[in-house]
Amino acid sequence: MPKLKIATLLDDKLVKVAAELPASVHRDLIAYAEALASESGQRIDPVKLIAPMLARFMATDRGFAKARRAGHAPGVAEGRDSVLPTD
């Protein structure tokens, strides 16, 4: 099996968010959690994968990184904290 991009889940301060997902995305999220469980041996709640997946997506989005560096991304000008790594 190929190495999964999300390997560990970090404990962090949580903010409650409600979202609706298309059924196909929900099925894929469940399948990803099952693949991760078979790789790590630990059962993972699929909902707990959403935050690290979003963080990874944003961290690897070059356009977003460029906007952050230029100060055009919301939260940058206001000096808010972010879970994304800074370069």
N, C-alpha and C positions, 0 to 999 in steps of 0.2 A: 504494500500500500504506500502511496506517495505521502511525504511528510505534510501534515496539515499546517496552514498558516497560523491558526489560532491553537496554541499549545497549552497555555496556562491562563487561568483567570485570576486577576489581581483583586484583592479586597480594597475597595476605595469608598469614599463618601458617596452615598447614593442619592440620586434625585429621581423621584417617581415620574414616569412618563407613560401615558396611555397612547397606544398606536394600533391601527388596524393594518393587518398584512394580507396580501392576496393569499389564497389557499395554497398556491404553488410555492410561494416563498416559505410559508409555514411548514409545508411538507419537506422542503429542502433543509430548513432549519432543524427539523427533527432528525432527518437523515444525517446531517452534519454532526449533531450531538451523538448519534449512535456510532458514527465512524470514530469520533473522538473517544468515546467510551471504549470501543474495541482496541484503540491504540494505547490509551492510558490505563485502562482497567478500572476507571472510575466513572460512575454514572453522572451525567451533567444535565441540568435543567436547560432545555433549549433556549428559554427566555434569557438566561444568563449569558448566552453567546452573542446577543444582539449588540451590546455595548462594545465589546472588544472588536467585533466585526466592523462596526461603524468607525471606531477609532483607527483601525488599521486602514480602512478605505480612505479616510481623510488624511492620514499620515502619508499615504502613498499617492495622493492626488496632486500632481505637479501644479496644476492651475490654482488649486486652493493654497498650496504652499507659497506660490508666487504672490497671491493676493494677501496672505498673512504677512509676508515680508514687506509688502508695500503698504500695509496698514489698511487694506480695503475689506478685510474679512470682519464681520461683526464680532465685537468683543475685544479685538486687538487694540483699537484706539482707547477703549475704556479701561484697558489693563486687566481684564478678567483672566482668571486662571483657565488653563486648558489641560485636558488629559493627553493632548498630542505632544510628541517630542518636538523641541525647537532645534533648529540647525544653527 
